[in-house]
Every structure is written in structure tokens, then in C-alpha cells.
Amino acid sequence: MSVFVVVEQSNSGVHRMSWEALAGGQALGRDLSLPVSVVLMGENVSALAESFQSKDVKEILKVETPLLSNYSADGFSSALAQVIETESPKYVIMGHTYMVRDFLPRVSAKLGLPFLADNIAYGVEDGSLVLSKQLFSGKLVADVSPNGDGPCIISFQSAAFQEEDVTDGSGASVRDISISLDENTIRSRPEEPFQEAAGAVDLSSAEVIVSVGRGIGKEENLPMVKDLVQAMGAELASSRPVVDAGWLESYHQVGSSGQTVAPKLYFALGISGAIQHVVGMKGSKNIIAINKDPEAPLFELADYGVVGDLLEIVPKLTETLQG
Ligand SMILES: Cc1cc2nc3c(=O)[nH]c(=O)nc-3n(C[C@H](O)[C@H](O)[C@H](O)COP(=O)(O)OP(=O)(O)OC[C@H]3O[C@@H](n4cnc5c(N)ncnc54)[C@H](O)[C@@H]3O)c2cc1C
């Protein structure tokens, strides 16, 4: 019985949310006294395996075949299903990414195993696992427990755990797992990895975000925010009304119908703090809000709040930062 953390690869190596999932898996392993192993699937994952050898994991399980060189839901679901069947882990954990939404339900259906998706936390009650999951755009949190003793597949929302909490160990062993994969069962042919429109940013991996809301007033005021973004070396994000007005592209939008972010600093300018926005940024480590309304709900979440007019404050702040 063990905890498996399945790693997703990104252009730069390991996907940020896989590190977060590992932090969660390690915590779960400690709480339930279960060993933790990492599963790597791909064509050549030896270099990736080295990234995990210094971590506090028992084993690194490699599943290597050219048929997994590119992501396909058929290939990855078949490979992971075989790993689960042969190794019988207690829990299989991943970050709740787009790829996971695509292929983990298939693993669940193939094996008839529970898939408890998009959790924000876990607890242990009387030795049993209880997962917490948001409902209705974060208005409610439901506690869910898996049925049965068999393997259970779990995904965690971005920022449910912190990458920094991954603990180090020494000398995790590496083991190859062989699977049988027939190329005829892979029904899709990969194209170039999905890219957002030119100039789009991956806000989910940004460390500093300046986010602008309807309080900016009009499109003509946006350049002052962009100057601040530049002065802070930040990425630009927004609430939905700014996108709906056509002032910024949709890939800037944070929230339930936009991106989920977890930067070290989220600087919110003229954003009220509606639940649909908050659900996408509440995992930020530090939140600063400027709003002229002292009752703005975002102040309840913010670490620092400035009650004032952003049109006055932002240019002065930029000027100060530019020295
Ligand atoms: C199904 C659904 C999905 C949604 N998805 C999203 C989503 O993904 N992301 C999202 O953001 N929203 C989403 N929304 C919309 C959400 O409900 C809110 O309407 C939205 O987040 C409000 O954006 P805002 O805070 O910028 O605007 P407002 O709520 O209008 O707030 C503007 C704030 O700016 C302040 N302000 C005004 N002028 C100034 C000034 N000069 N200086 C300082 N402060 C000032 C005001 O006091 C106010 O607090 C969704 C809604 C629905 C129904």
C-alpha cells in the first residue's frame, strides 16, 4: 500500500502543479504512514527521474515507451491503468490540470475506481481520508470520502499545497515498469502543443501578478497599470469585466471562468472580490488590494489593503519603483 504521485511534464520539465501534488502526497503519506512513490510516464524520463532522487520518496517508477513521447488520452490512460493494476497503490494523486481532466476520468472508468477530483485539502478522520472540494464556485465546501479499500484516484486544485513544502530525502530508487501499449489503440495524433494566442502568458506559473478590475474605469487608463506591471517585473491579469469590455484578451482573466493562479504576490487594483474572481486567486501567498471602497470584500482576504483611488496611487507607485 502506498501513495503514488503521477508527474506531468511541462516545457520546462516538471509541471508546477506536480510539485504541489508531491507536497500533498508526502503530507498524506506521513499522516497515514504510507510510503510515497513518483510515477513518470514518457519516452525518455531518466533526466526527469533525477529531479526526484533527492526528494523524500521511496521509489521513482518509470514507464518509458516511444508511444508516450507525446501526450494522448488513450496512451496515458492505458499506461497509468496498467501501472495501477500491477502495483495496487492506495492513492494515486495528480494536480488538477487540463491534461488530468482529460485522461484521469478514463483511468477511473477503465478500472472502475473512484476519481475524487479538484480537491482543495484533505483531512484524516479516524484513520480515514476525507477530501474537501468546492461546490458552486466556492460558495460551499463538501467533505468527500472514498468508498472501499481499493486504489482511489485524487486530483488537487492549484495551490492546494505549496511547492516549497516538498521534503528532501536521500537516494530514492528508480524502477522501470513495463507495460504493453499497442499503437492502434492510440486514436489521436498529436499536433504542436497547445499555445495561447501570441503574447499570452501562463499566469498559473507567474510569481508576481498585477491584476486590474472594473475600478480602472476606462480602457485609456490601462497603460498606467501596464507601466506598473513593467516596473514590478510582473504579469498582467484582470477580472472578467475588463475582458468582457474588450480591454484585455481573455487569457488575462483570473477566476472561475478564467485561470487559477498562485503567485507569491497578487496585487489587485480596483477589484471588488466577487466569489468568481476570488476562487481563481485565493491561493496567492500575499495579496495586496487597492480599492476606494473600504467595504470591498477583497479586503477580507488581502494581507495588505489600501483604501484609495488607484488612478492616483498607481502612477506614484510606478514612479517610486522606477527610482
Ligand atoms: C458564471 C460566472 C462566471 C464568472 N467568472 C468570473 C471570472 O472568471 N473572473 C472574474 O473576475 N469574474 C467572474 N465573474 C464575474 C463576477 O461575478 C464579478 O462580476 C466580477 O469579478 C467583478 O469584477 P470587478 O471586481 O473588476 O468589478 P466590480 O465588482 O464592479 O468592482 C470594481 C471595484 O473597483 C472599485 N473602484 C472603482 N473605482 C476605483 C478607483 N478609482 N480606485 C480604486 N478602486 C476603485 C470599486 O469600489 C469596486 O470594488 C463571473 C460571473 C458569473 C456569473
The ligand as an ORCA input file, in Angstrom:
! r2SCAN-3c Opt
* xyz 0 1
  C     -20.823     32.239    -14.208
  C     -19.938     33.419    -13.856
  C     -18.577     33.295    -14.036
  C     -17.757     34.373    -13.720
  N     -16.411     34.235    -13.882
  C     -15.600     35.228    -13.484
  C     -14.187     35.104    -13.568
  O     -13.642     34.079    -14.017
  N     -13.430     36.127    -13.142
  C     -13.965     37.287    -12.633
  O     -13.196     38.187    -12.259
  N     -15.300     37.439    -12.561
  C     -16.114     36.455    -12.984
  N     -17.463     36.627    -12.926
  C     -17.982     37.980    -12.596
  C     -18.010     38.258    -11.098
  O     -19.234     37.833    -10.554
  C     -17.856     39.793    -10.833
  O     -18.870     40.473    -11.542
  C     -16.501     40.338    -11.247
  O     -15.463     39.563    -10.672
  C     -16.377     41.771    -10.779
  O     -15.201     42.309    -11.288
  P     -14.557     43.603    -10.643
  O     -14.229     43.325     -9.215
  O     -13.453     44.048    -11.532
  O     -15.719     44.671    -10.780
  P     -16.679     45.293     -9.681
  O     -17.337     44.247     -8.871
  O     -17.527     46.259    -10.406
  O     -15.689     46.059     -8.703
  C     -14.965     47.181     -9.069
  C     -14.277     47.663     -7.815
  O     -13.428     48.757     -8.134
  C     -13.529     49.729     -7.081
  N     -13.149     51.004     -7.673
  C     -13.847     51.749     -8.565
  N     -13.101     52.828     -8.919
  C     -11.946     52.771     -8.231
  C     -10.805     53.589     -8.166
  N     -10.688     54.699     -8.923
  N      -9.779     53.221     -7.342
  C      -9.878     52.109     -6.559
  N     -10.949     51.289     -6.591
  C     -11.967     51.616     -7.425
  C     -14.949     49.661     -6.602
  O     -15.068     50.123     -5.272
  C     -15.259     48.165     -6.737
  O     -14.978     47.471     -5.526
  C     -18.318     35.571    -13.239
  C     -19.702     35.677    -13.065
  C     -20.503     34.620    -13.357
  C     -21.980     34.752    -13.154
*
